[in-house]
C-alpha cells in the first residue's frame, strides 16, 4: 500500500500540497490528474524522496521497488538495446555473478533467482518493448548519441518498463510518443502486474488503463472510483451539490443577517438576535467548485478566401537532394479539418512544413491562394519563448505597429488579461506558454491553422477548451496529434503519411486504431490464378454498401460539428444579450436589436442543420 498521510509541501513560500492524504492499495491503477500547476509533479517528487515534505509522511511496504523516469535522458555510445537490458540492475548483477562465482551453493541460488525473475527472456522482452515504442531492429543497434532528445526519452521509458518496479510512477509518458506508440503503451500498462501511478492528460489512456482517479486541487487529494469519464461525471455531481449547498447557505445567511439587523436594537428580541449573530459567526462557508476563469482559447476568424487554399499536384518534399514524400496530391479548402496520421519519422512534420511554406516543393506543383495567411504551431515555439519577457512584450513585438489595445485584445482571447499579461514567461506554466504560442501564431487571423502536437503541455480541461475553440474557428485546420480524443472531435478527414506517400485514409480514427492493434482485420480473400483476389458479387455489393456507410458517417460527423458551431455562436449571442460586458470580442458594441436579429437567424440556421443531420442519420439507419 502507498500511504500518503497529511503531506504538506511549501516551495518558494507558497503551499503546493496542504495536508494531502490518500491510501492506494497494492496493485492499484491510479491516474493522478489536476490543472497545470496544481502540484502533481511535486507530489511524485515527494513520493520518490526527491522532495522532503514539510509535514506529514509517505509510506510504502519495505523492499518495494519504485520506478520513475529521471529528468535527464540517457546518452553515450551504448545502444538503446544495451541501455534497456542494463536497466534491470538485479538481472545484470546476477548474470555477472553466474559467470564469476565459484561457490556451487551460491551458483544454485543465483540460477534459481535468474529463473524466478525471468532473466533469460530479457533480450526478447527488451527488444519487444523498444519495438513497441517505435525502435526498429536497426534503430535498436544505433548509439544513443545519434538520437534526438525525444527518442532518448523513449529509451528512458523503455528502460523503466523493462525493470518492472513494484510501484511504477509515470509523468506524462505519452508526451514524446506518436499515436501508434501511445496505443502500444496503453496495452502494455493495461497488463502491468504492479501498482501504477500515472500523471496524464490523455483522456483515452486514463479511461482504458486506470481504475482510480486521484484528483489534486487546492493542495488536497480526492479519490474517485473509475476512469476519467467516470471522474468527470462524479465531479459534475459534486459541483452541482456544492453549488446547491452554497446557494442554500447564502440564503440562510442573508435571512439571519436580516433578522439581526432588524432586531438587535429592540429589547424584546435582542437576545434572539444575539443568538443568531453567534450562529452566523460559527457558520463555516460552503465553497463552490474552483474553476479557472483565465482558461481561454478564442481563435480570430479569418477573412473569406475562395477555395482551394492549397493544391498539391504530384509534389515532392524533403531535405537537401533527398525527397521524404513523393507524388503528393492534396487539396485544402477553407472549411477542411484534416488530421495527419502515421508514425513519427514517416514525414508528418515534413508535410506540415511544406504546407506552411517552410520547405519548397522539390517536384510537381504547389499552388496557394493569393493573400493566404497561415498560422503554424510547433513545440519549438513554446520552448523558444524568451523567459525574461512578458506576454505583452512578446505580442507587442509580433504585432509591431499595432495599437496596445489590439495587442491586449489578442492576448485576452487566450486568457492573458490583467496581471497575467505582464507576468514573466519564466513564471508561466507549460500550458500557459502553449497558450501564448498559440496566441502569437494566430495574431493575424490565419486562414489555415497547422498544429503540430499542440496538447503536450495542456491539461485535460485545457485540451477540451482547445477542441471547442477549433470547432468554432472559421478557418481550415491541419492537425498532428497523438491525442485521439482531439483527432476524433475535430477532424473531418484523415490522411495517412506512410511509405513516402500521403494518402486519404477512408476509415475513422477507431478503424485506424483497430488497424494498428491488428483488431477486426478482414480475412484473406481467395485468389485467382494470377494471384489477385477474386471477389464474389456479394463481396462487391458489400464493399459498395460499406463505402456508402463510410461516406454517410463522414457527412454525419461534419453535420454534427456544423451544428455544434452554431450552438456555440447562439450561446455567445445569449451571453452578449444578458451581459454585454462579457460579450465575445466579435460581438462587443453591437446593439440589442441587431443581436436579437442575429440570434433569430442563427436559430433558423441551427434548425435547418439539425434537420439535415436527422436526414443523414435516418439514411444511415436505413
C-alpha positions in Angstrom: 0.0 0.0 0.0 1.1 3.5 -0.8 0.1 5.7 2.1 0.1 9.5 1.7 -0.7 11.0 5.1 -1.3 14.7 5.7 1.5 15.8 3.4 2.3 19.5 3.2 4.9 20.8 0.8 5.9 24.5 0.6 8.0 25.8 -2.3 9.2 29.4 -2.5 6.9 30.5 0.3 3.8 29.0 -1.5 1.9 26.0 -0.2 1.7 23.4 -3.0 0.4 20.4 -1.0 -1.8 21.2 2.0 -2.3 18.2 4.3 -2.9 15.9 1.3 -3.9 12.4 2.1 -4.7 9.2 0.1 -4.3 5.4 0.6 -3.6 3.5 -2.5 -3.7 -0.3 -2.2 -1.1 -2.7 -3.7 -2.0 -3.3 -7.4 -4.0 -0.1 -7.7 -4.0 1.6 -11.1 -4.3 5.3 -10.4 -4.4 8.3 -12.6 -3.2 11.5 -10.9 -5.0 14.5 -12.5 -5.3 18.2 -11.9 -4.9 21.5 -13.5 -1.4 22.7 -14.7 0.5 24.0 -11.7 -1.7 22.1 -9.2 1.3 20.2 -7.8 1.2 16.8 -9.5 4.9 16.6 -10.2 5.6 17.9 -6.7 3.7 15.1 -5.2 5.5 12.5 -7.3 8.9 14.0 -6.3 7.8 13.7 -2.7 6.9 10.1 -3.2 10.3 9.2 -4.7 12.1 11.2 -2.0 13.4 14.0 -4.2 11.5 16.5 -2.0 11.1 16.2 1.8 7.6 17.1 2.9 7.4 19.9 5.4 4.7 18.0 7.3 3.2 14.5 7.0 4.6 11.3 5.7 4.6 8.9 2.7 5.0 5.2 3.4 5.0 2.0 1.3 5.9 -1.6 2.1 9.6 -2.3 2.8 11.7 -3.6 -0.1 9.2 -2.2 -2.6 11.0 -1.2 -5.8 9.9 2.2 -7.0 10.4 3.2 -10.7 10.4 6.7 -12.1 11.9 8.3 -15.2 14.8 10.6 -14.5 14.6 14.1 -15.9 17.8 13.7 -17.9 17.6 11.5 -21.0 20.3 8.7 -21.3 23.2 9.4 -23.5 26.5 7.9 -24.7 27.7 5.3 -27.1 25.6 2.5 -25.7 22.7 1.3 -27.9 19.1 1.5 -26.9 19.0 -2.3 -26.6 22.1 -2.3 -24.3 20.7 0.5 -22.2 17.4 -1.2 -21.7 19.0 -4.5 -20.7 21.2 -2.7 -18.2 18.2 -1.1 -16.6 17.4 -4.3 -14.6 20.3 -4.0 -12.3 19.4 -7.2 -10.3 19.4 -9.2 -13.6 22.7 -7.7 -14.7 24.4 -8.3 -11.3 23.2 -11.9 -11.1 24.3 -12.7 -14.7 27.8 -11.4 -13.9 27.9 -13.4 -10.7 26.8 -16.5 -12.5 29.9 -16.1 -14.7 32.4 -15.4 -11.9 31.2 -17.3 -8.8 33.0 -20.5 -7.9 30.7 -21.4 -4.9 28.4 -24.2 -6.1 25.7 -23.4 -3.4 25.7 -19.7 -4.3 25.6 -20.6 -8.0 22.5 -22.6 -7.4 20.8 -19.7 -5.6 21.8 -17.3 -8.4 20.3 -19.6 -11.1 17.1 -20.1 -9.1 16.8 -16.3 -8.8 17.5 -15.8 -12.5 14.7 -18.2 -13.4 12.4 -16.5 -10.9 12.8 -13.1 -12.4 12.6 -14.5 -16.0 16.1 -13.2 -16.7 16.8 -15.4 -19.7 13.9 -13.9 -21.7 15.3 -10.5 -21.0 16.7 -9.8 -24.5 13.4 -10.7 -26.2 11.4 -8.6 -23.7 13.8 -5.6 -24.2 13.5 -5.8 -28.0 9.7 -6.1 -27.8 9.4 -3.0 -25.6 11.7 -1.0 -27.9 9.8 -2.1 -30.9 6.5 -1.1 -29.4 7.9 2.4 -28.7 8.9 2.8 -32.3 12.5 1.4 -32.5 13.1 -0.9 -35.4 15.7 -3.6 -35.1 18.2 -1.4 -36.9 17.5 1.6 -34.7 18.0 -0.6 -31.5 21.6 -1.1 -32.6 22.5 2.6 -33.1 24.3 4.6 -30.4 22.2 6.8 -28.1 24.1 9.9 -29.1 22.7 9.6 -32.7 19.1 10.2 -31.4 17.2 13.4 -30.6 16.0 14.2 -27.1 12.5 12.8 -27.7 13.8 9.5 -28.9 16.2 9.3 -25.9 13.3 9.8 -23.6 11.6 6.8 -25.3 14.7 4.8 -24.3 14.3 6.0 -20.7 10.7 4.9 -20.7 11.6 1.5 -22.3 14.3 1.0 -19.6 11.8 1.8 -16.8 9.2 -0.6 -18.2 11.8 -3.3 -18.6 12.9 -3.1 -15.0 9.4 -3.9 -13.8 9.3 -2.0 -10.5 6.7 -2.9 -7.9 5.4 0.7 -8.0 5.6 2.4 -11.4 5.3 6.2 -11.5 4.9 7.8 -14.9 4.7 11.6 -15.5 3.2 12.3 -18.9 4.6 9.1 -20.5 3.0 9.8 -23.9 4.5 13.3 -24.4 7.3 12.1 -26.7 5.2 9.4 -28.4 3.2 9.2 -31.6 -0.3 7.7 -31.7 1.0 4.3 -32.6 3.4 4.1 -29.7 0.8 5.6 -27.3 -1.6 2.7 -28.2 1.2 0.2 -27.6 2.0 1.7 -24.2 -1.7 1.7 -23.3 -1.9 -2.1 -23.9 1.3 -2.7 -22.1 0.2 -0.8 -19.0 -3.2 -2.5 -19.0 -1.4 -5.8 -18.3 1.2 -4.4 -15.9 1.4 -6.6 -12.8 2.5 -3.9 -10.3 1.0 -0.7 -8.8 0.6 2.2 -11.3 0.5 5.9 -10.6 0.2 7.9 -13.9 0.2 11.6 -14.4 -1.5 12.0 -17.7 -3.8 14.4 -19.6 -4.7 11.7 -22.2 -8.4 11.1 -21.7 -8.3 7.8 -23.5 -5.3 6.4 -21.7 -6.9 7.3 -18.3 -10.2 5.7 -19.4 -8.6 2.5 -20.7 -5.8 1.9 -18.1 -6.6 3.2 -14.7 -9.4 2.1 -12.3 -9.0 5.1 -9.9 -8.6 8.8 -10.3 -6.7 10.8 -7.7 -7.6 14.5 -8.2 -5.3 17.2 -6.9 -6.9 20.6 -6.4 -6.2 23.3 -3.9 -3.4 21.3 -2.4 -5.9 18.5 -1.4 -6.3 14.9 -2.8 -9.7 13.4 -3.6 -10.2 9.8 -4.7 -12.7 8.9 -7.4 -13.5 5.3 -8.5 -13.3 4.5 -12.2 -11.7 6.1 -15.2 -11.6 9.7 -16.4 -15.1 9.9 -17.8 -16.5 8.5 -14.5 -14.4 11.1 -12.6 -15.9 13.9 -14.7 -19.4 12.7 -14.0 -18.8 12.4 -10.3 -17.1 15.8 -10.2 -20.0 17.4 -12.0 -22.4 15.9 -9.5 -20.3 17.2 -6.6 -20.1 20.6 -8.3 -23.9 20.7 -8.5 -24.2 19.6 -4.9 -21.7 22.2 -3.8 -23.5 24.9 -5.7 -26.8 23.9 -4.2 -25.4 23.8 -0.7 -23.7 27.2 -1.2 -26.9 28.7 -2.5 -28.9 27.3 0.5 -26.3 28.6 2.9 -26.2 32.0 1.3 -30.0 32.2 1.6 -29.8 31.2 5.2 -27.0 33.7 5.9 -29.0 36.5 4.3 -32.0 35.6 6.4 -30.0 35.6 9.7 -28.3 38.8 8.8 -31.6 40.5 8.1 -33.0 39.3 11.4 -30.0 40.5 13.4 -30.1 43.9 11.6 -33.9 44.4 12.3 -34.0 43.0 15.9 -30.7 43.9 17.6 -31.9 47.3 18.9 -35.2 46.0 20.3 -35.0 44.9 24.0 -37.7 42.2 23.4 -35.8 40.5 20.6 -32.1 41.5 21.4 -31.4 38.1 23.0 -32.7 36.2 19.9 -30.7 38.5 17.6 -27.6 37.9 19.6 -28.1 34.1 19.4 -28.5 34.3 15.6 -25.4 36.5 15.4 -23.4 33.8 17.1 -24.9 31.2 14.7 -23.6 33.4 11.8 -20.1 33.6 13.4 -20.0 29.8 13.7 -21.2 29.2 10.2 -18.4 27.7 8.0 -18.7 28.9 4.4 -19.5 26.3 1.8 -17.1 26.7 -1.1 -18.2 26.3 -4.7 -16.1 24.2 -7.1 -13.0 26.1 -8.1 -12.8 26.9 -11.8 -10.0 28.7 -13.7 -11.6 31.8 -15.4 -8.3 32.5 -17.3 -8.5 29.3 -19.3 -9.3 30.6 -22.8 -8.8 29.8 -26.4 -10.5 32.0 -28.9 -9.1 32.0 -32.5 -9.9 35.1 -34.5 -11.9 34.3 -37.7 -10.1 34.9 -41.0 -11.3 37.0 -43.9 -13.0 34.9 -46.6 -10.9 33.3 -49.4 -12.2 31.4 -52.4 -11.3 27.7 -52.4 -9.0 26.0 -52.7 -6.5 27.4 -50.2 -3.7 25.0 -51.2 -3.4 22.4 -54.0 -0.6 19.9 -54.3 -0.1 18.2 -57.7 2.4 15.3 -57.7 4.6 17.3 -55.4 7.7 16.0 -53.6 9.3 17.4 -50.5 12.4 16.6 -48.5 15.8 17.9 -47.3 18.8 18.6 -49.4 18.5 16.4 -52.5 16.6 13.6 -50.7 12.8 13.5 -51.0 11.0 12.2 -48.0 7.5 12.3 -49.5 6.6 11.9 -53.2 3.6 12.1 -55.5 1.6 14.3 -53.1 -1.9 15.1 -54.3 -3.9 17.1 -51.8 -6.5 19.9 -51.9 -7.2 22.0 -48.8 -10.4 24.1 -48.7 -11.4 26.8 -46.2 -13.6 24.5 -44.1 -11.3 21.5 -44.0 -10.4 19.8 -40.8 -7.6 17.3 -41.6 -5.6 15.1 -39.2 -2.3 13.6 -40.3 -1.7 10.0 -39.2 1.4 7.9 -39.2 4.4 7.0 -37.0 7.0 9.6 -36.0 9.7 9.8 -38.7 7.3 9.0 -41.6 7.1 12.6 -42.7 4.0 14.2 -41.0 6.0 17.3 -39.9 7.8 17.4 -43.2 4.4 17.7 -45.0 3.3 20.3 -42.4 6.4 22.4 -43.2 5.7 22.1 -46.9 2.1 23.4 -46.4 3.4 26.1 -44.1 5.8 27.3 -46.8 8.9 26.5 -44.8 10.0 23.9 -47.3 9.8 24.2 -51.1 8.3 21.6 -53.4 11.2 19.6 -54.9 9.0 18.2 -57.7 5.5 18.7 -59.0 3.5 21.8 -58.1 2.1 23.5 -55.0 -0.4 26.3 -55.7 -1.6 28.6 -52.8 -4.4 31.1 -52.8 -3.5 34.8 -53.0 -3.3 36.6 -49.6 -3.3 33.2 -47.9 -2.3 33.6 -44.2 -1.0 30.5 -42.4 -0.5 30.0 -38.6 2.0 27.2 -37.9 2.3 26.0 -34.3 5.1 23.6 -33.1 6.5 22.7 -29.7 9.8 24.5 -30.6 7.9 27.8 -30.4 6.8 27.1 -26.9 10.4 26.2 -25.9 11.9 29.3 -27.6 9.8 31.9 -25.8 12.1 34.3 -24.1 11.7 33.6 -20.3 12.6 37.2 -19.3 9.9 38.8 -21.4 6.2 39.1 -20.6 3.3 38.0 -22.9 2.6 41.7 -23.5 6.2 42.2 -24.7 6.1 39.1 -26.9 2.8 40.1 -28.5 3.8 43.8 -29.0 6.9 42.7 -30.7 5.0 40.3 -33.0 2.3 43.0 -33.7 4.7 45.8 -34.2 2.9 49.0 -35.3 -0.5 47.9 -33.8 -2.1 49.8 -31.0 -1.7 48.5 -27.5 -5.5 47.9 -27.3 -5.2 45.5 -30.3 -2.3 43.7 -28.7 -4.1 43.3 -25.4 -7.3 42.2 -27.2 -5.4 39.3 -28.8 -3.8 38.3 -25.5 -7.2 38.5 -23.9 -8.6 35.9 -26.4 -6.2 33.4 -24.8 -6.6 34.3 -21.1 -3.8 36.8 -20.7 -5.6 39.8 -19.3 -4.7 41.9 -16.3 -1.6 40.8 -14.3 -1.2 37.7 -16.5 -0.2 39.9 -19.5 2.7 41.4 -17.5 3.9 38.2 -15.8 7.3 37.0 -16.9 7.2 34.0 -19.2 9.6 32.1 -16.9 6.8 32.3 -14.2 4.1 30.8 -16.6 3.2 27.1 -16.5 3.8 24.9 -19.6 0.1 25.1 -20.5 0.2 28.9 -20.3 3.3 29.1 -22.5 1.5 26.9 -25.1 -1.5 29.2 -25.0 0.8 32.2 -25.5 2.5 30.5 -28.5 -1.0 29.8 -30.0 -1.9 33.5 -29.4 1.2 34.6 -31.3 0.7 32.3 -34.3 -2.9 33.4 -34.7 -2.4 37.1 -34.2 -3.1 37.8 -37.9 -6.3 35.7 -38.1 -4.8 32.9 -40.4 -6.9 31.2 -43.0 -5.1 27.9 -42.3 -4.0 26.7 -38.8 -1.4 24.0 -38.8 -1.0 22.5 -35.3 1.9 20.0 -34.6 1.3 18.3 -31.2 -0.5 21.3 -29.6 -1.6 19.4 -26.5 1.8 18.3 -24.9 1.7 20.9 -22.2 -2.1 21.2 -21.7 -4.2 19.5 -19.0 -7.5 17.7 -19.8 -9.7 20.8 -19.3 -7.4 22.9 -21.4 -7.5 20.3 -24.2 -11.3 20.3 -24.1 -11.3 24.1 -24.4 -8.9 23.9 -27.4 -11.3 21.3 -29.0 -14.2 23.7 -28.6 -12.2 26.6 -29.9 -11.1 24.7 -33.0 -14.7 23.6 -33.7 -15.8 27.2 -33.5 -12.9 28.5 -35.7 -13.9 29.5 -39.2 -10.6 28.7 -40.9 -9.1 25.4 -42.1 -7.1 23.1 -39.7 -4.3 20.7 -40.2 -3.7 18.6 -37.0 -0.9 16.4 -35.9 -1.6 14.9 -32.5 -1.3 11.7 -30.5 -4.4 12.7 -28.6 -7.0 10.6 -30.3 -9.9 12.3 -28.5 -8.8 15.6 -30.1 -8.5 14.0 -33.5 -11.9 12.3 -33.2 -13.6 15.5 -32.1 -12.1 18.0 -34.6 -11.0 16.1 -37.8 -13.3 15.5 -40.8 -10.7 14.0 -43.0 -7.7 11.7 -42.2 -4.5 11.5 -44.2 -2.1 8.6 -43.6 1.6 9.6 -44.1 3.5 6.3 -44.6 5.9 4.7 -47.0 7.0 8.1 -48.6 3.4 9.0 -49.5 0.4 10.8 -48.0 -2.9 9.2 -48.9 -6.5 9.7 -47.8 -7.5 7.3 -45.0 -11.1 6.3 -45.6 -11.9 4.8 -42.2 -12.5 6.5 -38.8 -9.9 7.1 -36.1 -11.3 3.9 -34.4 -10.7 2.0 -37.7 -7.1 3.2 -37.7 -6.7 2.2 -34.0 -8.0 -1.3 -34.9 -5.6 -1.4 -37.8 -2.6 -0.5 -35.7 -3.6 -3.0 -33.0 -4.4 -5.8 -35.5 -8.1 -6.0 -34.4 -11.1 -6.7 -36.6 -9.0 -7.2 -39.7 -10.6 -8.9 -42.7 -9.5 -12.4 -43.5 -7.5 -13.0 -46.6 -9.7 -13.4 -49.7 -9.4 -16.3 -52.1 -7.1 -15.6 -55.1 -7.4 -16.3 -58.8 -4.7 -17.9 -60.8 -3.0 -14.6 -61.4 -2.6 -14.1 -57.6 -5.2 -11.3 -57.4 -8.2 -11.6 -55.0 -11.4 -13.0 -56.6 -14.2 -11.1 -55.0 -17.7 -12.5 -55.3 -20.7 -10.5 -56.4 -21.9 -10.4 -52.8 -18.5 -9.1 -51.7 -18.6 -6.4 -54.4 -22.1 -5.4 -53.3 -21.0 -5.4 -49.7 -17.9 -3.2 -50.5 -20.2 -0.7 -52.2 -22.6 -0.6 -49.3 -19.7 -0.2 -46.8 -18.3 2.7 -48.9 -21.7 4.3 -48.8 -21.9 3.8 -45.0 -18.4 5.4 -44.6 -19.4 8.4 -46.7 -22.6 8.9 -44.6 -20.6 8.6 -41.4 -18.3 11.4 -42.6 -21.3 13.6 -43.6 -22.9 13.0 -40.2 -19.7 13.9 -38.3 -19.4 17.1 -40.4 -23.1 17.9 -39.7 -22.6 17.4 -36.0 -19.6 19.8 -36.0 -21.6 22.4 -38.0 -24.5 22.2 -35.5 -22.0 22.4 -32.6 -20.5 25.6 -34.1 -24.0 27.2 -34.5 -24.8 26.3 -30.9 -21.6 27.9 -29.7 -22.5 31.1 -31.7 -26.0 31.1 -30.2 -24.6 30.8 -26.7 -22.2 33.7 -27.4 -25.1 35.9 -28.5 -27.1 34.9 -25.4 -24.2 36.0 -23.2 -24.0 39.3 -25.1 -27.7 39.8 -24.7 -27.7 39.1 -20.9 -24.4 40.7 -20.0 -22.8 43.0 -22.7 -19.6 43.3 -20.7 -18.9 39.6 -21.1 -19.7 39.5 -24.8 -17.2 37.8 -27.1 -14.8 40.1 -28.8 -16.6 40.0 -32.2 -20.0 40.9 -30.6 -18.9 43.9 -28.5 -20.6 47.1 -29.4 -23.5 45.5 -31.3 -26.8 46.9 -30.1 -29.6 44.7 -28.6 -31.8 44.8 -31.7 -29.1 43.6 -34.0 -28.1 40.9 -31.5 -31.8 39.7 -31.5 -31.8 39.5 -35.3 -28.6 37.6 -35.3 -30.0 35.1 -32.8 -33.1 34.5 -34.8 -31.0 33.9 -37.9 -28.7 31.5 -36.1 -31.6 29.7 -34.5 -33.2 29.2 -38.0 -29.8 28.0 -39.3 -29.4 25.6 -36.4 -32.9 24.1 -37.0 -32.0 23.6 -40.7 -28.7 22.0 -39.7 -30.4 19.7 -37.2 -33.0 18.6 -39.8 -30.1 17.9 -42.3 -28.4 15.8 -39.6 -31.6 13.9 -38.8 -32.0 13.1 -42.6 -28.5 11.7 -42.7 -28.9 9.6 -39.6 -32.2 8.1 -40.8 -30.5 7.3 -44.1 -27.6 5.6 -42.3 -30.0 3.6 -40.1 -31.9 2.6 -43.3 
